[in-house]
Amino acid sequence: MDTLRYPIGPFVSVENPSSEQYSLWIEEILKIPGLLRQTIEALTLEQLNTPYRPGGWTVQQVIHHMADNDMNAYIRFKRALTEDHPVSGSYQEDLWAELSDYSAPVELSLLLLESLHSRFAVLLRSLRPSDFQRTFTSPTHGPMNLETATHRYAWHGRHHLAQILSLKERMSW
């Protein structure tokens, strides 16, 4: 079950990343929406409503979750850049996934992700190395600097993309 839930494995932080590593993460962040769009473009509504694993979210819920998560992450970054050690907001993602907007067409979240990731990349590319040491406190993960948060953000996109790709492969879609 863990390989279905975490097809790329759990998040493992990189210590002392290089500037090249930051650039790779930023490029990943920029590319995820397009890769997601390519991955789901031929899926039917029935396929979009298929859970990526037993007891897991549907593909549609995963896509809407990615948009919600990424909006929250963007705000966390901006607060960390403009406030001293803010406590970031939290949300109950499982309950959010049950709200009516998760039945909206995935195109809405794809458009949101494309715009948000483009804007996020602009922000990240403008940061100085010292900016990545700014911190916030996550109710879920505790104190975190923007270096780790950038890596986690890039991993999060790859993680959910891999869940969908894994489902497509298992179902021969």
Residue pairs with C-beta under 8 A, 6 or more apart in sequence:
1 53
1 54
4 52
4 53
4 54
4 56
4 163
4 166
5 53
5 56
5 163
6 159
7 159
7 162
7 163
7 165
7 166
8 155
8 158
8 159
8 162
11 151
11 152
11 155
11 156
11 159
13 148
13 151
13 152
14 21
14 151
17 25
17 147
17 151
19 129
22 124
22 132
22 147
22 150
25 124
25 150
25 151
25 153
25 154
26 121
26 124
26 125
26 150
26 154
28 154
28 157
28 158
29 117
29 120
29 121
29 124
29 150
29 153
29 154
29 157
30 117
30 118
30 121
32 113
32 117
32 154
32 157
32 158
32 161
33 110
33 113
33 114
33 117
34 114
35 161
36 63
36 66
36 110
36 113
36 157
36 160
36 161
36 164
37 110
37 114
39 161
39 164
39 165
39 168
40 48
40 59
40 63
40 106
40 164
42 173
43 59
43 168
43 173
47 59
47 171
47 173
48 58
48 59
48 60
48 106
49 58
49 59
49 60
50 58
50 59
50 167
50 171
51 57
51 58
52 58
52 59
52 62
52 163
52 164
52 166
52 167
53 163
53 167
56 163
57 65
57 97
59 106
59 164
59 167
60 102
60 103
60 106
61 97
61 102
62 160
62 163
62 164
63 106
63 109
63 110
64 97
64 101
64 102
64 104
64 106
64 109
65 93
65 96
65 97
65 102
65 160
66 109
66 113
66 156
66 157
66 160
67 108
67 109
67 112
67 113
67 116
68 91
68 93
68 96
69 93
69 156
70 113
70 116
70 117
70 120
70 153
70 156
70 157
71 112
71 116
72 88
72 89
72 91
73 120
73 149
73 153
73 156
74 116
74 119
74 120
74 123
75 88
75 89
76 88
76 89
76 136
76 138
76 149
77 120
77 123
77 124
77 146
77 149
78 123
79 86
79 88
79 136
80 86
80 88
80 134
80 135
80 136
80 146
80 149
81 127
81 131
81 134
81 146
85 135
85 136
85 137
85 143
86 136
86 137
87 136
87 137
87 139
88 136
88 137
88 138
88 139
90 138
90 139
90 140
96 102
120 153
124 150
127 146
131 146
132 145
132 146
132 147
132 150
133 145
133 146
133 147
134 145
134 146
135 143
135 144
135 145
135 146
136 143
136 144
136 146
136 149
137 143
137 144
138 144
141 152
144 152
167 173
